[in-house]
Each structure stands twice: as structure tokens, then as C-alpha cells.
Amino acid sequence: MARRRKGTPIHGWLVLDKPVGPSSNGCVGKIRFLTGAAKVGHGGTLDPLASGVLPIALGEATKTMSYAMDGHKTYEFTARWGESTNTDDAEGEVIQSSDQRPTRQEIEQALPLFTGRITQVPPVYSAIKVDGERAYKRARRDEEVIIEPRQVDVVALRLIDMPDADHASFEMVCGKGTYVRALVRDLALHLRCEGHIRRLRRTAVGPFSIDKAVTLQAFEENEGENAAALLEHYLLPVETVLDDIPALALTEQEAHRLRHGMGIPVLPVVQRSPSKIAQGDVVRVMANGMLVALARISGGEIKPFRVMNI
């Protein structure tokens, strides 16, 4: 018999405007404490020095976190020219310096080279595992850290502002696994000027945007009924991250079978649905407007692989 979780069963997504300072996991712990939710996770890590959109999954939404992390992300960031650091951000020690400063024209001419499918080596101070251990732990022990290059997708990259010769601000839309710190490092090297990231703010993750976000401070300043009302106002449905997945409507009898892990014939369901479904497709199955499960079309059946207990 499964052990019952302590806390309130709350299901849905909360878009947190993470402040600079705490870690993503630290924010998860705070939200768990402040809301009393039984189960909480996050859909995409932000470094402590970064702020902005941190999708918080509560309850059964934790079963859909991978779909949030796969979504495109939008960042606003500021590069500091003339100094490279060992962490590629403002937290690290300066390891190289240069008197060279890029012009607006040089920056804009370079940006297409960093747009599209590009090859990138993640920072050594990152959570990527090297021989079973986080790279940043090895780097802190001054051990040699070798991280293999990887391909990432930069959908859009544009220069926003140049407040002075030492700084430039950008906006970027990118895919999963892209390191903004690495992009600034590589852009600076291309411009022969050294550089690191000074400010990083994430403004969107998939369907979650900063205009739907609530601050950690807002929860800290509200207790009891006020916190519950605040949560109710900002809580988004579990299926928010599943908009791109075809939906199939079930009868209560069909939903009952799926909730118990049993497959159901696909033909009767598809005949009632306008969605085009093919063998191997992932679908979200609904009953009375509620998400029942994530399922896969296989061998003439709808077979659940993530059942929601809502």
C-alpha cells in the first residue's frame, strides 16, 4: 500500500517570478511550505543569479514536467565585455581581460552565426554530469572538466540595447539545453573582446510567460486564507503544457478503465473526435472536461502511461 503524502492535494501549474538569489529547488521548497501542497516540482532550472519565469508544478502536474522543459524559452540578458570569468557569469573570478570593445555593427553582423542549430560546449560550472558527477563539483575542486560539445537550437537572437561600451543587452528564444552563459562566452570570443553574462532574466517557458507570474514575496506576505486565494487566482490547469497534444473525449466507462491502467479500443473514440490520430501518437484523454491520462495509440488501443489522480 502506497504511503499517503503529507500536505494538501493541489493540482496545477504556478508561474513563479523567481528572484535573484535562491536556487530553483529552494523556491520549490518555499512554495511547498507556503502553500502546504503535498507534491511540488519545477519545470526548468534557473541559476541563482537568474530571475524570471520558473514554472512550478503542483500535485499531478509533476507528471507533465518534461513537457514544460521541452518548450522554447525566452531570455533577456546583458553581456559585460572586456572580462571573462571561470563561471561565465558575474559570480566567478576574472580569468582573462581585453581592451577590445565591439561596435553595434560588429555585434549585429555576428548574431546570425549564433542563430539556428549551433554547436555549444556547456560551462564547466554547470549541473551536467561528467563520469557520474555534476561538472560544477569537479570544477570547484580544480579538477579538469571535459564536456562534450552539443547541438542546441537558437530560434531568435537580437540586440536590444548598448547602454555603454562595456555592456550590451539581448533577447533570445531558444530550445532545450541551451546555455545563455556559453552563448555570451562564445560571442565574446568571436568578437575578440572577452565577456561574461551580467544579468539574466527568463520571460517565458513554453506556454508560461512573465505576465502570468506571481512573486515569491507575494506568497510570503500572505498567510492562511489570503495565500489560498492568491494560489487559486494564479493556479493554471495541469493540461496547460499539453496544448500541442491531441485531446480525445471519453465516456465515464472508458475513463474508468484507463484510470485503472487498462487499454480501450481506439476506433469508437476516434470516430467521435475531430482529431487525426495515427499509430504511436501520444494523446491526452479527457472526461467531463478533466484530464484523465496521457496515453499512446498502440495496436488498435488507447493505452495509458501517465494516469492522473485528480
N, C-alpha and C positions, 0 to 999 in steps of 0.2 A: 504493500500500500504506500503510495507516494506521500511524502511529508508535506503538510499544509504550510504554505508560506505565511510568515507574519506580515501584517500590514493590510492596507485596503486594496481590493482588486480594481485598479483603474486601468482602462484600456484606451490607447490612442497615442497621438504624437504631440509633443510640445516643442515649439521652435524657440530655443533659448538664445538670447543675445549674450554670448559669453563675454565676460570682461577680460582684460589683460591681467594675468597673474595666476589664477588657478588652472590646474590641469583639466582636461576633459573628464577624466574619471573622478576628479574632485568635485566637479559640477554635478555629475550623476549622483554622487553621494549626498550632496546638498539638497538636490531635488527630492531624493528618496526620503530624506529626513524631514524636509519642509512640507511635503505633500502627504507623507505616510503611505506612499504607494508600495505595494508588495514587491514589484519587479520593475527595475528601471535599467536602461542601457542607452547607448548613444550611437548615432548613425554617421560616424566620420570624425576622427580625431582632429582637434586643433591644438597646436603648440601653446604652452603657457603664455608666450609673448604675443600670441594672436588673439583677436577678438572676432565677434560676429556670430553668424548662424551655426549653432550646434543643435542638430535635431536630437531630441530626447524621446526615446521610445518607452512607453509605459505598458505594462501588462503584456497582452497578446501582440502588441505592436512590435515587441522584441523579435518575434518570429519573421518580421519583414525587414529587419535592419539591413540585410545585404542589398535590398533593392534601393534603399536610400543611399548607401555608399557607392553604388554603381552609377548614380546620377551625375550629370555635369555640375561643376562647381564654379562659382563666380567669386573672384577676389579683387580687392583694391589694395595696392601695396605701394610702398615708397622705397626706392633704392638709394643707398648712400654711396656715391662714387669716391674713389681715391683710397679706400681701405678694404682689404679682405680679412675675414676673421675665420678662426678654425671651426666655428659652428655655422658659418654663412649667414649669421644674423647678429643683432646688436648685443646679444648676451655673451658672445665669445671674445677671445683675445685677438687683437690685430696681429696678423702674421705677414702681411705684405702691404705696401703703400705705393702710391703713384701720384705724380703731379698732373697727370693727364686727365682732362675732363672732356666728355663727349658733347658735341653740339646737338641741337634738336634734329637737324638733318641727318646726322650720323646715326642717332638712335632710331629714327623712323625708317631709315634705309635698312637697318639691321633686323627690325621686328619680323619681316616675312620669313627670315631664316629660322625663327623660333616659333613659327606657327605651322599647324598641321601635325602630321605624325613625325615626332622628333625623337632622337636618342638622348637619354639623360642618365647621368650617374647620380643617384641619390646622395645626400650629405652623409658623411661618416657619423655625424651626430644625428642619428635617426633611429626609429624603432624597428627597422628592417633586421631580420635575424641573419647572422653570419655564423655558420657552424653551430647552430642551435642557440646562439646568444644574441641579445639585442646589440646592434652595432654601437650605440652610444655608450654602452657599458664598457666595451673594449676600448673605445676611443678615450674614455675617462681614465683608463689605466695606461694610457700612452702606448697601447698596442697597435700594431699595423692593422688597418681595416681595409680590406679589398671588397668593394661592392661591384657586382657586375652591372654594366650598362643595361638600361631597359628602354623600351619604346613607350612613349606616352602621347596623348592627344591634346594639343592646344588648339581649341576651336577658334578663339579670337584673342588678340593681344593688341592693345592700343595705348599710346602715350596720352596721359590726361593733362599733366602739368609739369613745368620745370620752375619751381619757386626760386631756385638759385642754382649756381654752377655745380654744387655738391649733391643735389637731390633731383630725382625725377619720380613722378607718380604714374602708375599704370592701372589698367583694368584688364583682367584676364578671365576667359572662360575655358575650362579645361576638363579633361576626363579623369578617371580614377587613377591614383598612383602618381600624379604629377606633383613634384616638389617646387613650390614657388621660390624657396631659398636657392635651389640648384639652378633654376632658370636665371635668377638675378646674377648668381656667380658666373654662369656661362656667358650671359650677355655682357657683363663687365669685361671678361677675358677677351671676348670678341672685339670689344671697343678699346682694348688695351689700356684700361683705366683702373682695374681692380674695383671691387664693390661688394656690398652685402645688403641684406634687407633690413630696413629700419622700422617699418610699420607694416602690419599685415592684418587685413580685415576681410572676412568672408561674408559676402552679401547674399549668397544663395547656394543651396544644395538641392538639386533635383527640383521638386515642387515647393520646397520650403524657401521663403525669401525673408529678408530682414524686416519688411513691412508687416509681417505676421508674427514677429518675435516679441518676447517678453524678457525683461531683465531679471537676473538673479536677485537684485536688490528689491524688486517689486515683491517677490515672494518673501524675502527676509523681513520686509516692513509690514507684512500682513500675516495674521495668525488666525487659526480656527476657521470660522465661517467665512471670513474675508479671503483667506487663502483658497478655500474650496470654491468660492465664487470666481476668483481670479483664474483658477485652473479650468473651471468649466467654460469660461469665456475664451481661453486660448487653446483648449484641447481640440485637436483635429482627429478625424476618424482614422482607424487602423489602416483602411484601404487607400489613404491619401497617396502613398508611394506606389500604388498598384494601378494607376490610371492607364498605363500603357498595356496592361494585361487584359485580354478579352474577358468579359463577365458573362456568366451563364446563370439563369434563374432556375432554381429548383423548387419542387414541391416539398412540403414538410416531410413526406415519407422518404423522398430521395435524400434530403438533407440529413435525416436521422441515420440513414445507412452510412453516409460519408462521415458523419461525426463519430461513428464507431469504427472508422478505418476501412470500411468496405467500399468496393467499387460499384458503380451503377452504369447501365447501358448508356452510351453516348447518343445514340440516334434519336430517342424521344426528346432529349433535352435540346439537341441542336436544331431539331425541327421547329421548336418553339422560339428559337433565338435568331436575331438578325446577324450575329457574329459569324464570321467564316472561321471554321476550326479545322486544323489538319492534325494528322498523326504526330505525336511528340510534343504538341503545343502545351504550354503552361496556361492555365485558366484560373480565374478567381470565381468561385461558385458562391452564389448569394441565395438567401431565402428570407422573404419578408423584409428586404432591404438591408439585411445583416450579412456580414461576411462569414461564411461557414468554413471555408478551407481554400487553400491553394492546391490545385490538382493538375494532373498531367493526362493527356489523351493517349491511351495505350491499349492496343489490341481490342478496339471497339468499346472500351470502357473509360469512364472518368475515375481516375484513381488518386485519392488524396495523399499528399505528402507533408502538408502543414495544416493540421486541424486547429481551428480557433475555438477556444473555450470562453466565449463571450456571453 
